[in-house]
Amino acid sequence: MLGARTGKVIVAQEGNDLPSAPRGFTWRPQLQRLATELRDLAQQIRRVAATATALDRRDSLLRLSRKIVALAAEDDSRSRY
């Protein structure tokens, strides 16, 4: 099914190779994700942050969540035009 979720998220730094995608799928940059997908991902990250026992890890996850929400807001503003 076109656009179906694989259930996998791969995080890589720019310039690094990505692993092979599941058969019939391709990876796409975070910026190409729909705003709703980004908000769902941010919510999942916040849930993980809530279970973190190390404060620095929790704070890092929460910062990441805020950045993803900001990307979703950018995507919303781009789609209005």
N, C-alpha and C positions, 0 to 999 in steps of 0.2 A: 504494500500500500504506500503510495507516494506521500512522503512527509510523516510517516509513522514513527513514533518514538522507539528507540532501541532499548531505552532504560539505562543507557550508559552515558556518562559525561566524562570527557577527557580534558584535562587541564594541561596546557603546555605553554612554555614561553615562546614568544615570537621568534621565529628562525629555527626552532627545534622541529624535527620531524614528528609527525603524528603516527600512531600505530595504524595498522590496516583497519579499515572500517568493517563492520559486519557485512556479510554478503548482501549486495543489493542496496547498500547505503553509502553515503559519503559524509565526511565531517564538514561542518560549516563554521565560519568564525562566529564568535559570540555576538558581534554586531548585527549579524543577519538573522538572529533569533527574533521571534515575535515578542512584543512587549509583555504579553501575558505569560509566555514561557519564562522570560527573565524574572518576572515577579514571583512565579512559582519557585524558581531556583533560589531566589533570595530568601523566600520563606523557609525552604528546606535547610538552607545554610543557617538561618536563625535558630531553627530547631536543634541543629547540631551544636551551635554555640551555647545553647541553654544547658546542654549536657556536659560541656567542657569543664574539666576540673582545674585546668591551668588558666589563670587569668589572661596571660599573654595570648594564648591560643584563642580564648573566647573573644578577646578584643580584636584579634586579627580576623576572625570569622565575621564579626559584626561589621568591621570596616569593609570587608569584601561584599557583604550583603548590601551595604549602603551604596557601594560603587555599582553594583548590578542594578539596583533600583534607579540610580541616576541614568544608566544606559537605557533602561526601559522608558524613562521620561524623555530622553533624547529621541528614542524610536517613536514615541507618541507624537512629539512635535514635528518630526520629519514626515509622518504619515498624514498630517493635516494639510500639507501643501501639495 
